[in-house]
Structure formats: C-alpha cells, structure tokens
Amino acid sequence: MDMTEPTATGGNGDGFLAALFDLNFDRMITLRFLRVIYLVLLVMSGLGVLYWVLASVAYGGGSGVAVLIIGAVAWFAYAILSRIGLEVIAILFKINENTSRLVEALERRD
C-alpha cells in the first residue's frame, strides 16, 4: 500500500493534528480513540453503579445487596453492549479501508 494514501486508522504519516483538521475527511481518527472511549464507558458506568449501590445503602432498607447484584449484572450487560457497538464502528472503518485498497488495486490494473 502506498504510504501517501489515507487509511481508516488515521492517516498517511501525518500527525494527529493534521488528521484532526483534515476537512476532506480523508484521514480517520476514530479508531485511535476506540480504546479510550471503551475505557471511559466502563469507568463511567461503574461509577454509576457504585453511586446507585451507595445511594441504596444510604437511604436504608435491606436492598443494598440486591442493588449490588442487579448493578453488577447491569454493568456487565452494558460492557458487552458497549463493546459490540464499538466493534461495529471498528468494522465499518476497516471495511472502508479495505474497499479503498480494492479500488486502488483495480485502478492500477486498468
């Protein structure tokens, strides 16, 4: 692959800022952030469950253990769904990259 051609993973050797301000959207930066986005989603949902459990315990009642179990199951389900959603995004970007490669190869053959 020619290194001057844009790729879905972020560029043709240019820096991050060049890819960020590429107004033609030839260089994609989303794949660079998927790990960070996933980590932020997991941490934020974990903090939400923790808040939910602590609020349940603070307001009394014996529901603290039940909320802890339900919260853990909900967090796990959210983690799975978040992962699936981000993988779909990654797949779409990789399809874009591979399609671009195929078009380039076909154009070189002609």
N, C-alpha and C positions, 0 to 999 in steps of 0.2 A: 504494500500500500504506500502510496506517495505521502510523505510526511507533511506536505503542504495542504493536503485535503482535510477538511473538517471532519471530525468524528463526534459521535454521540457522547464520548467520555470527556469532552471538554476542549478539544482544540487541536491546533496544528503546531504545537510547540510554543505558542504564545502564552503569556502568563494569565493568571486568574482574572485580573482586572480587564485585560483585553477581551477575554471571553465574556465577562460580565457586561461590558458595554458594547458588545457586538450587536448592532441594531438590525442586522440581517438575520440574526439567529442561526448563523452557520455553525457556531460552536455551542454545544450544550454543556451546561454546568450542573444539571440536576443530579446526575449520577455521582458526582463528587460529594453531594450532601446527603445521600440516602442513609448512610450510617449515622450521621449526626441527627437527622430527622427521626430515625427509628429510636435512637437512644433518648432523645428529648421526649418522644411519645411515651416510652416506657417509664421514664422518670416522672413525668407529669401525671400519668395515670396511677403510678404507685403512690405519689403524694396525695392524689385524690382519694384513693382507697384508705390510706393512712388517716387522712382527715375524717373520712366517713366513720372509721372504726373509733377514733378518739372522741368524736362528737357523740357517738352512740354510747360509749362508756361514760362520758362526762354528764350526759343527760339522764343517766341512771337506767335502771332496768337491767334485766339479765340478757339483753340481746347482744352484748358485746362479742361473745363467742360466735353467735350466728352471723353477725355482720362481718366478723373476721373471715369466716369460711366463705360466705357469699362474696365478699370483697375479693378474696384470693381467686375464686373461680371467675369472677367478672374481669379481674386484671389479666388472668391467663387468657381468657377468650379475647379480650381487647388486644393483647400482644399478638395472638395468632392472626386476628383480622388485620391489624396494622401491618404485620409482616407480609401478608398476602397482598394487600393493597400496594405496598412499596415494591414488591416483586413484580406486580403487573406493570407499574411505572417503569421499572428497570427493563422489563421485557420489551415494552414499546420502544424505548430508546435503542435497545440493541437491534430490534427489527429495523428501525430507521437506519442504523449504522450499516447493517448487513445489506439492506436494499440499496443504499448508496454505493457500496462496494460492487454489487452486481451490476448496477447501471454503469459504473466506471469501467468495469471489465468488458461489458458489452460494447461500450463506445470505443474502447481501444481495439476491439476485434474488427470493427467496421472500417 
